[in-house]
Amino acid sequence: MCKSILLLVLSLGMVACNSNTPTSNKETKGEFENSGQTIDLFNGKDLSGWHIDIPEMDTVPDAINPFIIRDGKLVSLGTPQGHVITDKSYQNYRLDVKYRFAGEPGNCGVLVHASTPRSLYKMFPKSIEVQMYHENAGDFWCIVADIKVPNMVERRGPKEEWGIREGKKRRILNLTDGTENPLGEWNEMKIECLNDKVKVWVNGVLVNYGYESTVQSGQVALQAEGSEVEFEYVKLTPITQLTG
């Protein structure tokens, strides 16, 4: 009797393993062309697969598009300020970004789990920002979404001042300094997003780890926030577990 039950359980398990039930949510979200394979989000030629959101372009007829293609690279000119955003949404992935400040150091960032446009300051979409600001790469900024880290008070400030909207402490400091390469040299940032967790490396060094994120899927966006930044590549790979 026990042997028969065991055979039945094993048989059901094999049926489940061999079923045609999708293992990803591609059908519902249209996320990955090839499950498990790396996608080049930027094709090196144009902004196919992306769209821009530059508030100034709504009212200033001669405002320029700050996102251009130059020598096969995606370039954020920095002004007018805004974002370039993927058309598709993604969940459970690793993002590999190679970037450098081409001239003067300054500000920029990668937004993960982006959704509702212009949710903050009529500019930033709801998201978690992974900071690229020179000498601060890897900080988190909460944009109408929240995330936790160890040592929250030490890294974010007094709890009563925390918040996700204007006037609140939205910045969460990274874990270490000195991970960025000298100005003019390329930096490699790796961001892993899995369920409610976000993990960040800069040039191979773990610089931040957050959990209990209130957003877990969405678009990817790159900022134009005052300084010229070159992006050599932006690659996305589905993941099922975090590194380390």
C-alpha positions as CSV (number, residue, x, y, z in Angstrom):
1,M,0.0,0.0,0.0
2,C,2.7,2.4,0.9
3,K,4.7,1.5,-2.2
4,S,1.6,2.3,-4.3
5,I,1.1,5.6,-2.7
6,L,4.8,6.5,-3.3
7,L,4.5,5.5,-7.0
8,L,1.4,7.7,-7.3
9,V,3.2,10.7,-5.7
10,L,6.2,10.3,-8.0
11,S,4.0,9.9,-11.0
12,L,2.1,13.2,-10.2
13,G,5.4,14.9,-9.7
14,M,6.7,13.9,-13.1
15,V,3.4,15.1,-14.7
16,A,3.9,18.5,-13.0
17,C,7.5,18.8,-14.2
18,N,6.6,17.9,-17.8
19,S,3.5,20.1,-18.0
20,N,3.2,23.0,-20.4
21,T,2.5,25.5,-17.7
22,P,4.6,28.6,-18.3
23,T,7.5,29.1,-15.9
24,S,7.6,32.8,-16.5
25,N,4.9,35.6,-16.8
26,K,5.9,36.4,-20.3
27,E,2.4,35.8,-21.5
28,T,0.9,38.3,-19.0
29,K,3.7,40.9,-18.9
30,G,5.5,40.5,-22.2
31,E,8.8,40.7,-20.3
32,F,11.5,38.5,-21.9
33,E,11.9,37.6,-25.5
34,N,14.0,34.5,-24.5
35,S,13.6,33.4,-20.9
36,G,16.9,33.1,-19.2
37,Q,18.9,34.9,-21.8
38,T,20.4,38.4,-21.6
39,I,18.6,41.2,-23.4
40,D,20.4,44.3,-24.7
41,L,17.9,47.0,-23.8
42,F,19.9,49.5,-25.8
43,N,20.7,48.4,-29.4
44,G,23.5,50.9,-30.0
45,K,21.7,52.6,-32.9
46,D,18.5,54.2,-31.7
47,L,16.0,54.4,-28.8
48,S,13.9,51.4,-30.0
49,G,12.1,49.9,-27.0
50,W,12.3,53.2,-25.0
51,H,10.4,56.4,-24.8
52,I,11.2,59.7,-23.2
53,D,9.4,61.7,-20.6
54,I,10.8,65.3,-20.5
55,P,8.3,67.7,-18.8
56,E,9.9,70.8,-20.4
57,M,9.2,69.4,-23.9
58,D,5.4,69.7,-23.1
59,T,5.5,73.5,-23.1
60,V,8.8,74.6,-24.7
61,P,8.5,74.1,-28.5
62,D,12.3,74.2,-29.1
63,A,13.3,72.1,-26.1
64,I,15.8,69.5,-27.1
65,N,15.6,65.8,-26.5
66,P,18.5,65.2,-24.0
67,F,18.9,61.5,-24.9
68,I,21.0,61.0,-28.1
69,I,23.0,58.2,-29.7
70,R,26.7,59.1,-30.2
71,D,29.4,56.8,-31.4
72,G,27.2,53.8,-30.6
73,K,26.5,54.9,-27.0
74,L,23.4,56.1,-25.3
75,V,24.1,59.6,-24.0
76,S,22.2,61.6,-21.4
77,L,23.0,65.3,-22.0
78,G,21.6,66.1,-18.6
79,T,19.3,68.9,-19.6
80,P,16.4,69.4,-19.9
81,Q,15.8,67.1,-17.1
82,G,13.6,63.9,-17.3
83,H,14.0,60.3,-18.2
84,V,14.2,57.7,-20.9
85,I,12.1,54.7,-20.0
86,T,11.6,51.2,-21.3
87,D,8.4,50.5,-23.1
88,K,8.1,47.1,-21.3
89,S,8.0,46.2,-17.6
90,Y,10.2,43.6,-16.0
91,Q,10.4,41.6,-12.8
92,N,13.1,39.4,-11.3
93,Y,16.2,40.4,-13.2
94,R,19.8,41.5,-13.1
95,L,20.6,44.9,-14.8
96,D,24.2,45.5,-16.0
97,V,25.0,49.1,-16.8
98,K,28.3,50.5,-18.0
99,Y,28.5,54.2,-17.7
100,R,30.8,57.2,-17.2
101,F,30.6,61.0,-16.7
102,A,31.9,62.3,-20.0
103,G,32.8,65.7,-18.7
104,E,32.1,67.4,-15.3
105,P,31.0,65.0,-12.5
106,G,27.4,65.3,-11.5
107,N,24.1,63.6,-11.1
108,C,22.2,60.7,-12.7
109,G,20.5,57.5,-11.7
110,V,18.9,54.2,-12.7
111,L,15.3,53.8,-11.7
112,V,14.0,50.3,-11.2
113,H,10.3,49.2,-10.8
114,A,9.2,52.5,-12.4
115,S,5.5,53.0,-13.0
116,T,3.3,56.1,-12.5
117,P,4.9,59.0,-14.4
118,R,5.7,62.3,-12.7
119,S,4.7,61.1,-9.3
120,L,7.3,63.3,-7.5
121,Y,8.0,66.9,-8.2
122,K,6.0,66.5,-11.4
123,M,9.1,64.9,-12.7
124,F,10.1,61.5,-11.3
125,P,8.1,58.3,-11.9
126,K,7.2,56.1,-8.9
127,S,10.2,53.9,-8.5
128,I,13.3,53.0,-6.5
129,E,16.3,55.0,-7.7
130,V,19.8,53.5,-7.6
131,Q,22.0,56.6,-7.5
132,M,24.8,57.3,-9.9
133,Y,25.7,60.7,-8.5
134,H,29.5,61.0,-8.5
135,E,31.0,59.6,-5.3
136,N,27.5,58.4,-4.1
137,A,26.9,55.6,-6.6
138,G,24.7,52.9,-5.0
139,D,22.6,55.1,-2.7
140,F,18.9,54.4,-2.8
141,W,16.3,57.1,-3.2
142,C,12.7,56.3,-2.5
143,I,10.3,57.8,-5.1
144,V,6.7,57.3,-3.9
145,A,7.8,53.7,-3.1
146,D,9.8,52.4,-0.1
147,I,12.5,49.9,0.7
148,K,14.3,48.8,3.9
149,V,17.9,48.3,4.7
150,P,19.9,47.2,7.8
151,N,20.8,50.1,10.1
152,M,18.0,52.3,8.7
153,V,18.3,55.1,11.3
154,E,22.1,55.3,10.7
155,R,21.7,55.4,6.9
156,R,18.4,57.3,6.5
157,G,18.1,59.6,9.5
158,P,15.5,59.9,12.3
159,K,12.6,57.5,11.7
160,E,10.0,60.3,12.2
161,E,11.4,62.1,9.2
162,W,11.3,59.1,6.8
163,G,9.0,59.4,3.8
164,I,8.5,58.7,0.1
165,R,7.3,62.1,-1.1
166,E,8.5,65.7,-1.2
167,G,10.1,67.1,2.0
168,K,10.8,63.7,3.5
169,K,14.1,61.8,4.0
170,R,14.0,59.6,0.9
171,R,17.8,58.9,0.6
172,I,19.3,55.8,2.0
173,L,23.1,55.9,2.0
174,N,25.1,53.1,0.5
175,L,27.5,50.8,2.4
176,T,30.9,52.0,1.2
177,D,32.8,54.8,-0.5
178,G,35.6,54.7,-3.0
179,T,34.1,52.2,-5.4
180,E,33.9,54.5,-8.4
181,N,36.7,54.8,-10.9
182,P,38.3,58.1,-11.6
183,L,36.4,60.6,-13.7
184,G,36.4,59.8,-17.4
185,E,36.8,56.0,-16.8
186,W,34.0,53.5,-17.2
187,N,32.1,52.2,-14.2
188,E,30.1,49.0,-14.1
189,M,27.0,48.9,-12.0
190,K,25.1,45.6,-11.4
191,I,21.5,45.8,-9.9
192,E,19.7,42.6,-9.0
193,C,15.9,42.8,-8.4
194,L,14.3,39.7,-7.0
195,N,10.8,39.8,-5.5
196,D,11.0,42.5,-2.8
197,K,14.8,42.7,-2.7
198,V,17.3,45.0,-4.5
199,K,21.0,44.4,-4.4
200,V,23.7,46.7,-6.0
201,W,27.3,46.4,-6.9
202,V,29.6,49.1,-8.3
203,N,32.8,47.8,-10.0
204,G,32.4,44.4,-8.4
205,V,31.9,45.8,-4.8
206,L,28.6,45.3,-3.0
207,V,27.4,48.8,-2.2
208,N,23.8,48.4,-1.1
209,Y,21.1,45.8,-0.3
210,G,17.5,46.5,0.4
211,Y,14.4,44.4,1.2
212,E,10.7,44.7,1.6
213,S,10.4,47.0,-1.3
214,T,6.9,48.2,-1.8
215,V,7.3,47.8,-5.6
216,Q,8.5,44.6,-7.2
217,S,8.1,45.1,-11.0
218,G,8.0,47.9,-13.5
219,Q,9.9,49.7,-16.2
220,V,13.6,50.7,-16.2
221,A,14.5,54.3,-16.6
222,L,17.7,56.4,-16.9
223,Q,17.8,60.0,-15.8
224,A,18.8,63.3,-17.4
225,E,19.5,65.2,-14.2
226,G,22.0,67.9,-14.9
227,S,25.2,66.2,-16.1
228,E,26.3,64.4,-19.2
229,V,26.6,60.7,-18.9
230,E,27.5,58.1,-21.5
231,F,26.1,54.5,-21.3
232,E,28.0,51.9,-23.2
233,Y,25.4,49.2,-22.5
234,V,22.3,48.4,-20.5
235,K,21.7,44.7,-20.3
236,L,18.9,42.7,-18.5
237,T,19.0,39.1,-17.5
238,P,16.2,37.1,-15.8
239,I,17.2,35.7,-12.4
240,T,15.7,33.3,-9.9
241,Q,18.1,34.0,-7.1
242,L,20.4,36.8,-5.8
243,T,24.2,36.6,-6.1
244,G,26.0,35.8,-2.9
